[in-house]
Every structure is written in C-alpha cells, then in structure tokens.
Amino acid sequence: MPRAAPAVLSRRIRASYCGGVLSGPRLRQVALVARGCDQVAGELRGTFGWLPPFHDPGVGRFGLTNAVFAAGDTFVEVVAPAQPDTTAGRYLERRGGDGGYMAIFQVPDLAAARRRVADLGVRVVWATELPDIATTHLHPRDVPGAIVSLDWAAPEQSWRWAGPSWTGRAPEHAPGGVTGLTIEVNDPAAAALGGGARDLRRRRPARPGGRHGGRAARPGPAAAVRAGQRRSWRGNHRGDHRRTARRRAMDDRRGPLRQRGRLT
C-alpha cells in the first residue's frame, strides 16, 4: 500500500542583530547526509556555482567524510559515512536515502544557551571548545527533526568549521546565503505538539525527578526553525503531564520521524 508523502513544516529564519552585533540565534550552517559525499557535493557546486569546498579531517572521529561550502557567510555541509556502523550510516538506512541531517545555530552566549538546555532536560551528545569556536550537539531524541547544534564563534563573523580561511576571521565572500530551513516529518502536527521545547530561548524548567533530573515535553522539528521566537507556557502541571504521556504513547506507535533539510 503506497504511503502518503510526508508533510512539511517550514519557517524562514532571520539573523538577529543589534548595532551589527549578533543578539539572538542565527542559522549559520546546514548539514546534509548522503551515501556519496563527492557526488552530492559536485551536484551542489554545479548547481549553485560555489567555490571548492573545505574538507574537514576532524569529522573522521565520527567515521565521516565531508565537504563544507560557503554560501555567503553561511555554510552548507555534506557528510557521508566513511566506515561501517556510524550514526550517519544508520540514519541513511532508516531514512532510505540522502537527506537533511543537522541544523547548526550560532548563538551570542553559549553558556546561557547550555544552561537553558540543561533546565529543559535536553541531553547533550557532544561538545567541544576551542579558543575561537565552541559547539554543543543536542540529543536527537530530545530535539527530533534534525540534529541541532548550538555554536559560538569569535569573532562573530568567523567560522572555523569552514576551514582555515574562516578561522579567526571572515574572508571576502559572495553575498547571499542560507535564509531558511524546511524540516520534513511524517506528522508535523503531532511532532509540534510533542515538542514542548519549541523555543529554546524561553521555557519553563523541567520538573524534578526522572532519569535526567526531570523531563520537559519533547521538542519537535519546530525547535530548529522557531528558535528566535518567544513563546510562553500555559496550563496546569497535572493536565500537561497527562497530555505528554498520551503523546509519548502516540510517538511510540508511530515510530521514528523522518526529516529532510531544504534550502529556501
């Protein structure tokens, strides 16, 4: 029986600047996952006319190869498994083909963002700090739809992940860039309802208890695309707990959500 095509949930993301200084989260890099890095990178370069990409040897620790293109002062990365039994390889098998993989947001205050994430009960799967850049990857089971990364860079215009020419500085570059992100899931409404942490900037703390000191409702794919939008929480704790339990049961029956990144 043919399966209905997944619906999409989309929102444009704009950088938040005040007096030329980054004052809120900005979508700085999007990562795609593919079985063949060189093939997809070649197709992207041919389509958009981008300069040759940077290949980061550091992704080898994750069993990957990659290609990072500069699109204005934003970046598009292609990653591919370079060895068996990698997270990216397992994702490709589950999804059945190439697609979106990561949404990387630059934030002005990473320490504050990390505290906010910890208060929400969102787990961190990997973090590192260098003199000019730092990153925190959030657990995809806590923030489904994409692997979300929160990054800090100094100076703000630099971006070490794009190679030596962007390390500690910003070279001359073409105008334009990534202006938005589309997350594709089988059931956007259920994913958004199941994602109480849609806004990582402002959210009630997780309740005490549980495996990680409390659990907030799981964020859906809108977590990435609504990171710059303030929302408030309303409702009583008991009713919210019952609704969250029902949503978890629904999620378990539906199985893993799928997503695909798209440039807009």
C-alpha positions as CSV (number, residue, x, y, z in Angstrom):
1,M,0.0,0.0,0.0
2,P,1.6,3.3,-1.0
3,R,2.4,5.6,1.8
4,A,1.3,9.2,1.8
5,A,4.1,11.7,1.2
6,P,5.2,13.4,4.4
7,A,4.0,16.9,5.0
8,V,6.4,19.7,5.7
9,L,6.7,22.4,8.3
10,S,8.7,25.5,7.2
11,R,9.6,28.9,8.6
12,R,12.1,31.4,7.5
13,I,14.9,32.2,9.8
14,R,16.5,35.7,10.0
15,A,19.7,36.6,11.8
16,S,19.1,38.7,14.9
17,Y,21.5,41.7,15.0
18,C,21.5,44.9,17.1
19,G,24.0,47.5,16.0
20,G,25.8,44.9,13.9
21,V,26.2,42.6,16.9
22,L,24.6,39.2,17.0
23,S,21.9,39.3,19.7
24,G,20.0,36.1,19.0
25,P,20.3,32.7,17.4
26,R,21.2,32.5,13.8
27,L,21.1,29.6,11.4
28,R,24.7,29.5,10.3
29,Q,25.2,26.0,8.8
30,V,23.1,23.2,7.4
31,A,24.4,19.7,7.0
32,L,23.1,17.1,4.5
33,V,23.8,13.4,4.7
34,A,24.5,11.3,1.7
35,R,25.9,7.9,0.7
36,G,28.3,9.6,-1.7
37,C,29.9,12.9,-0.5
38,D,31.8,13.7,-3.7
39,Q,28.8,13.1,-5.9
40,V,26.3,15.3,-4.0
41,A,29.0,18.0,-3.4
42,G,29.7,18.0,-7.1
43,E,26.0,18.4,-7.9
44,L,25.6,21.3,-5.4
45,R,28.7,23.1,-6.7
46,G,27.5,22.7,-10.3
47,T,24.0,24.0,-9.4
48,F,25.0,27.0,-7.3
49,G,28.4,27.8,-8.7
50,W,30.1,27.7,-5.3
51,L,33.8,27.7,-4.8
52,P,35.6,24.4,-4.0
53,P,34.6,23.1,-0.5
54,F,36.7,22.6,2.6
55,H,37.2,19.0,3.7
56,D,37.5,18.8,7.5
57,P,39.6,15.9,8.7
58,G,38.1,16.4,12.2
59,V,34.9,14.7,11.2
60,G,36.9,11.4,10.9
61,R,36.4,10.9,14.6
62,F,32.7,10.3,13.8
63,G,33.6,7.9,10.9
64,L,32.6,10.5,8.3
65,T,34.0,12.5,5.3
66,N,32.6,15.9,4.5
67,A,32.6,18.9,2.2
68,V,31.7,22.4,3.5
69,F,30.7,25.1,1.1
70,A,30.5,28.8,1.8
71,A,27.2,30.3,0.7
72,G,27.7,34.0,1.5
73,D,28.7,34.0,5.2
74,T,26.6,30.8,5.9
75,F,27.6,27.2,5.1
76,V,26.2,24.1,3.6
77,E,27.9,20.8,4.5
78,V,27.6,17.4,3.0
79,V,28.6,14.4,5.2
80,A,28.9,10.7,4.3
81,P,29.8,7.6,6.2
82,A,33.5,6.6,5.7
83,Q,33.2,3.4,7.7
84,P,30.6,0.9,8.9
85,D,28.3,1.4,11.9
86,T,28.2,5.2,12.1
87,T,25.3,7.3,13.3
88,A,25.0,8.9,9.8
89,G,25.1,5.4,8.2
90,R,22.3,4.1,10.4
91,Y,20.2,7.2,9.7
92,L,20.6,6.7,6.0
93,E,19.4,3.1,6.4
94,R,16.4,4.2,8.4
95,R,15.5,7.0,6.0
96,G,16.1,5.0,2.9
97,G,18.2,7.7,1.1
98,D,20.0,11.0,1.3
99,G,18.5,13.9,3.1
100,G,18.9,16.6,5.8
101,Y,21.0,15.9,8.9
102,M,21.9,18.9,11.0
103,A,20.8,22.5,11.8
104,I,23.7,24.5,13.3
105,F,22.8,27.7,15.1
106,Q,25.2,30.4,16.1
107,V,24.3,32.0,19.5
108,P,25.9,35.0,21.2
109,D,26.0,33.4,24.6
110,L,26.7,29.7,24.5
111,A,27.0,29.3,28.3
112,A,23.5,30.7,28.7
113,A,22.1,28.5,26.0
114,R,23.7,25.4,27.6
115,R,22.1,26.3,30.9
116,R,18.7,26.8,29.2
117,V,19.0,23.4,27.5
118,A,20.0,21.7,30.8
119,D,17.0,23.2,32.5
120,L,14.8,21.7,29.8
121,G,16.2,18.3,30.5
122,V,17.6,18.1,26.9
123,R,20.6,15.9,26.7
124,V,23.9,16.8,25.1
125,V,25.6,14.2,22.9
126,W,28.8,16.0,22.1
127,A,30.5,19.3,22.9
128,T,33.9,20.9,22.4
129,E,35.5,24.2,23.0
130,L,38.4,25.9,21.1
131,P,39.7,29.5,21.6
132,D,37.6,30.8,18.6
133,I,34.7,28.4,18.5
134,A,32.6,26.1,20.7
135,T,29.8,23.7,20.0
136,T,27.1,21.7,21.7
137,H,25.2,18.9,19.8
138,L,21.7,18.2,21.3
139,H,20.3,14.7,21.6
140,P,18.1,14.0,18.5
141,R,15.6,12.0,20.7
142,D,15.1,15.1,22.8
143,V,15.0,17.5,19.8
144,P,13.7,15.4,16.9
145,G,13.6,16.5,13.3
146,A,17.3,17.3,12.9
147,I,20.5,17.1,15.0
148,V,20.5,20.6,16.4
149,S,23.9,22.2,17.3
150,L,24.4,25.4,19.3
151,D,27.7,27.1,18.4
152,W,29.6,30.2,19.4
153,A,32.3,31.9,17.4
154,A,34.8,34.7,18.0
155,P,34.9,37.0,16.1
156,E,31.2,36.5,15.3
157,Q,31.8,36.7,11.6
158,S,34.4,33.8,11.7
159,W,33.5,30.1,11.4
160,R,36.3,27.6,12.0
161,W,34.2,24.6,10.7
162,A,34.6,26.1,7.2
163,G,38.4,25.9,7.2
164,P,41.5,28.0,7.7
165,S,40.2,30.9,5.6
166,W,37.3,31.3,8.1
167,T,39.3,30.6,11.3
168,G,39.5,33.7,13.5
169,R,38.3,35.9,10.6
170,A,35.9,36.3,7.8
171,P,37.4,36.5,4.3
172,E,35.9,38.3,1.4
173,H,32.9,36.3,0.2
174,A,29.9,36.5,-2.1
175,P,26.6,37.9,-1.0
176,G,23.6,35.8,-0.2
177,G,23.4,32.6,1.9
178,V,21.1,30.2,3.6
179,T,18.0,32.1,4.7
180,G,15.7,29.3,5.9
181,L,15.2,25.7,6.7
182,T,12.4,23.2,6.0
183,I,12.0,20.2,8.3
184,E,10.0,17.2,6.9
185,V,8.3,14.8,9.2
186,N,5.6,12.2,8.7
187,D,3.2,14.1,11.0
188,P,4.1,17.7,11.6
189,A,1.1,18.4,13.9
190,A,2.0,15.5,16.2
191,A,5.7,16.4,16.2
192,A,5.0,20.1,17.1
193,L,2.5,19.1,19.8
194,G,5.0,16.6,21.2
195,G,7.6,19.4,21.2
196,G,7.1,21.5,24.2
197,A,10.6,23.0,23.9
198,R,9.9,24.6,20.6
199,D,11.6,27.7,21.9
200,L,15.0,27.0,23.5
201,R,15.2,30.7,24.4
202,R,12.3,30.8,26.8
203,R,10.8,27.8,28.5
204,R,9.7,26.6,31.9
205,P,12.2,24.4,33.7
206,A,11.8,20.6,33.7
207,R,10.0,19.1,36.8
208,P,12.2,17.4,39.4
209,G,12.7,13.6,39.2
210,G,13.3,11.3,36.3
211,R,16.4,10.0,34.6
212,H,17.9,13.4,33.9
213,G,16.5,15.4,36.8
214,G,13.2,16.0,35.1
215,R,11.7,15.8,31.7
216,A,10.0,18.6,29.7
217,A,7.8,17.7,26.8
218,R,10.0,16.6,23.9
219,P,10.7,19.3,21.3
220,G,9.5,18.7,17.8
221,P,11.1,19.8,14.5
222,A,9.9,23.3,15.0
223,A,12.6,23.6,17.7
224,A,15.1,24.4,15.0
225,V,13.0,26.8,12.9
226,R,11.4,28.7,15.8
227,A,14.5,29.3,17.9
228,G,14.2,33.0,17.6
229,Q,10.5,33.3,18.5
230,R,9.4,33.9,22.1
231,R,6.5,31.8,23.4
232,S,5.0,31.4,26.9
233,W,3.8,28.2,28.6
234,R,0.3,28.0,29.9
235,G,-1.7,25.2,31.6
236,N,-1.6,23.2,34.8
237,H,1.1,20.7,35.5
238,R,-1.2,17.8,36.1
239,G,-3.1,18.2,32.8
240,D,0.2,18.8,31.0
241,H,1.6,15.6,32.4
242,R,-1.3,13.5,31.2
243,R,-1.2,15.0,27.7
244,T,2.5,14.4,27.5
245,A,2.1,10.8,28.5
246,R,-0.5,10.3,25.7
247,R,1.8,12.0,23.2
248,R,4.6,9.7,24.1
249,A,2.4,6.7,23.6
250,M,1.4,8.0,20.2
251,D,5.0,8.7,19.2
252,D,6.0,5.1,20.2
253,R,3.3,3.7,17.9
254,R,4.2,6.0,15.0
255,G,7.9,5.1,15.1
256,P,10.8,7.4,14.2
257,L,10.0,10.6,12.4
258,R,11.8,11.5,9.2
259,Q,13.2,14.8,8.2
260,R,14.8,16.5,5.2
261,G,16.6,19.8,5.1
262,R,16.0,22.1,2.2
263,L,17.4,25.5,1.2
264,T,14.8,28.2,0.8
